[in-house]
Amino acid sequence: MDTASRRSAVLPLAVGLFAAGLLAVLAVFASFAAGVENLPLWLNLATLLAPAGLIVGVVGAVLRTRRG
């Protein structure tokens, strides 16, 4: 079986979510360093993408190894 046909879209999705979450965390830290106190809700919620990406990646890797 070809390796391209076995490739899953879970890993790129997990990496994308994690990277977006890290960018949001950096934006929050930079905003606090600049003196901004009232951040928008969407920016605070975007920081939750980092752990979501980590969870998606771990679950995807576990399911992929169980499938064999």
Buried (B, 14 or more C-beta within 10 A) or exposed (E): EEEEEEEEEBBEBBEEBBEBBBBBBEBBEEBEEEEEEEEEEEBEEBBEBBEBBBEBBEEBBEEEEEEE
